[in-house]
Amino acid sequence: MWDIYFLTTTLKVDFDRKIIKMVDKKIYDYNLNKNKFKRRIKDTVSTLEEKGKEALKREMVRFLPRSYRIIFENRYSEILKICEGILNRIISS
C-alpha cells in the first residue's frame, strides 16, 4: 500500500494506459489471468476496508524508519482510501 501511495502522491505517477499495460504484463508474468487478478484485487480492497489500518501499520513498521512512521501514522486512513481508489481503477480497466 505504501508503494502505491508513494508512487501516486509523491512521484505523481498516473495510472494511465501505459501503466495498465505494464500491470497486464505482470499479471501474465505471475501466471494469472485478468479475472483472477481482479478477484484478488477485490479481496484486497475488502480486506483494506476491514483491517487496512492494522495491515498498513505492520507494513510501515517493517519497511520504514520510525521517523517516517511518526509523520504518516495520522494519515493511514487517507493513504488507504487513495490505494483503494487506485485498485478499483485497475479493476475497471
N, C-alpha and C positions, 0 to 999 in steps of 0.2 A: 504494500500500500504506500509506504513511504516513497518508493521509487516512482510510482505513478504520480504522486503528489509533487515530488521534486521536479520531475520532467515537465509537467504541465504548468506549474506555477512559477518556478524559479528559472528554468531554461526556456519556458514558453513554447514547448513542443506542442503543436496542434495535431490532433488525431485525424489527419486528412486521409485521402485515398492512398497516398504513398505509405503511410503508417499502417493502414488497414491491410494493404497488400503484404507488408512485412509480417503482420500478425498471421495472415493466411499462410505464409511460408512456414512460420514457426509451428502452426497447427499441423502442417504436413510433416515437418521435421520430427515432431513428437508422436507420429503415427496416430493422429486423431483425425476425425472428420469434423466439419464445421458444426454439425448438430451436437455431437458430443462436447465440443468445446463450449458451445452456447449453454448447454446444460450445466457444465462445470461453472461457468461464469454466473449463471442464475443461482446455483447453490452458494457460490462465494458471496454474492450480493445478499442472499438470505442470511448467511452466517454473519456478515457485517452488520446487518440490521439487529441481529440478536446479541452478538458477542464482539462486535467490532472494536469497541474501545479497549477491551482487555487484550484482544489479539494485537492491536496496534501497539499497545504499551509493551507487550512482550517483544515485539519486533524492534521497537525503539531501544529497549534495554540491550538486546543482542547486538545491534549494529551501530548505534550512535553514542558518542560520548555524552556523559552526564550533562555537560553544559548545553548541548543541543536539546536534550530531552527536557530540560527545565524550560527552555524557550518555547517549545512546541506543545507541552503537555496540556495546556489550556485550549489548544486548538484541535484536539483529536477528533471531536465531532465534526468540525468543519472539514478536516482532512478526509474523513470517511465519506462525507457527502460528496465531495469532489470526486473521489475514487469511484463511488457508486455510479455517479453520473457518467463517467468515462466508460466504465464497464458496460453500462446499459447502452451507450452509443455504439460500442463494439458489437454487442448482440444485435442491434438494429441494422447493422450494415450488411 
